[in-house]
Amino acid sequence: MNARPDYDLDAARARIPILATRIPMNACSQAPQSDPTRAAAEAYLDSWGADVMDWDRWMAEVEAARAEFAALVGGDPADVAVATSVSQATASVASGLDYSGRRYRVVVSGAEFPTVGHVWLAQERFGAEVTHVPVREDGTIPLEDYAAAIDERTAVLSAAHVYYQNGWKQDVRQVAEIAHARGALLYVDAYQSLGTDAFDAPASGADFVASGNLKYLMGIPGIAFVWVRPGVAERLHPALTGWFGRVDPFAFDATRLDWAAGARRLDMGTPPVMETYVARAGMEWLRELGLEAIGTWTGAMAARLIEGGEERGLTVLGPRDAAQRSPSTAFACADSHAVEAALRARGVIASARGPAIRLAPHFYSTPEDVDRALEALAEVLAGQPA
Ligand SMILES: Cc1ncc(COP(=O)(O)O)c(C=O)c1O
């Protein structure tokens, strides 16, 4: 394992104040505050305070954040829509598809975060027929299960890049091949993967790649983005829409529903301005550090978690193979919320999800952080009923 990453770890850590006193291991849930993201929030507050409103500057910030997300996924800003949550981004996309023709089926991966599943189910009112592909006992979904579920009646396959429960990462390219072989679109919720490694949306084969910013992208709630493959947006006529989805939002014509070119037709109302300041700062920082270098480092931290966890007799959920893993590592436990609280009392911030406690290191984590978190977890679990 690399002793240090290919960026200045100490300098990066110095910009995250909580690291002086705690070990945040919950990047799968909420990133810690950092100097750059705090400064970005303050820049908005200062602008609001000084100018009351400065829409030219604020809209320029929204566009800069859109461009930053585009750069993060290797795409073009014209192919990125700004949303307020992954739920809203997914709902906008889903409401833009037509389920009245021969492609009315929606196939949904069992590895979706529930909100994405809910959005697809809500399309049944409009003629969609939803089929779920369950996660198998080993915590994964083999490609053949998708292949068996998709047919020429399928409009879209929805498959999260990383399973939020156990950190299993699927190969988007292979999943896309299966969807496209039958003419279906592929919707990918990449919330649990973006920011942990380099990701190239155009090369991935996905038709949509959505994410919010408060996890590994170092941001806050209230903003999300969705990249749409060039040429695909024009097939969408979202019922969930608003004035920012128009050709000219400032035409102020309530009698005309025209669709902006490209992904912008998925924009809705007044954009989340303060959140875009913060989102941009977080994404820009990650890009400066280098996503490949972050990927190498978070991979090493995850491997250390798995190895160290097993050495301490802890039960790791999901696959072991590094290529199939995000940094988030789930350990089985009976009462994950009690474990989260007990870890917090020991200075380790973890994330409870159902029957597991998740430890999610990021670019700022050290091997010592990982070892201390594992020690604390082993101690807490030793005192818990099995
Ligand atoms: C993979 C994934 N998708 C979506 C969400 C939630 O998205 P939002 O609250 O932005 O709708 C989460 C977690 O909060 C998640 O882990």
Ligand as a Chemical Component Dictionary entry (heavy atoms), coordinates in Angstrom:
data_LIG
# 
_chem_comp.id                   LIG 
_chem_comp.type                 NON-POLYMER 
_chem_comp.pdbx_formal_charge   0 
_chem_comp.three_letter_code    LIG 
# 
loop_
_chem_comp_atom.comp_id 
_chem_comp_atom.atom_id 
_chem_comp_atom.alt_atom_id 
_chem_comp_atom.type_symbol 
_chem_comp_atom.charge 
_chem_comp_atom.model_Cartn_x 
_chem_comp_atom.model_Cartn_y 
_chem_comp_atom.model_Cartn_z 
_chem_comp_atom.pdbx_ordinal 
LIG C1 C1 C 0 -27.219 6.272  -3.605 1  
LIG C2 C2 C 0 -28.112 7.336  -3.041 2  
LIG N1 N1 N 0 -29.015 7.927  -3.818 3  
LIG C3 C3 C 0 -29.834 8.894  -3.352 4  
LIG C4 C4 C 0 -29.770 9.301  -2.031 5  
LIG C5 C5 C 0 -30.699 10.375 -1.573 6  
LIG O1 O1 O 0 -30.871 11.340 -2.550 7  
LIG P1 P1 P 0 -31.662 12.699 -2.330 8  
LIG O2 O2 O 0 -31.922 12.855 -0.862 9  
LIG O3 O3 O 0 -30.775 13.757 -2.888 10 
LIG O4 O4 O 0 -32.917 12.583 -3.091 11 
LIG C6 C6 C 0 -28.821 8.705  -1.177 12 
LIG C7 C7 C 0 -28.624 9.074  0.226  13 
LIG O5 O5 O 0 -29.012 9.981  0.819  14 
LIG C8 C8 C 0 -27.976 7.712  -1.696 15 
LIG O6 O6 O 0 -27.061 7.108  -0.932 16 
# 
loop_
_chem_comp_bond.comp_id 
_chem_comp_bond.atom_id_1 
_chem_comp_bond.atom_id_2 
_chem_comp_bond.value_order 
_chem_comp_bond.pdbx_ordinal 
LIG C1 C2 SING 1  
LIG C2 N1 SING 2  
LIG C2 C8 DOUB 3  
LIG N1 C3 DOUB 4  
LIG C3 C4 SING 5  
LIG C4 C5 SING 6  
LIG C4 C6 DOUB 7  
LIG C5 O1 SING 8  
LIG O1 P1 SING 9  
LIG P1 O2 DOUB 10 
LIG P1 O3 SING 11 
LIG P1 O4 SING 12 
LIG C6 C7 SING 13 
LIG C6 C8 SING 14 
LIG C7 O5 DOUB 15 
LIG C8 O6 SING 16 
# 
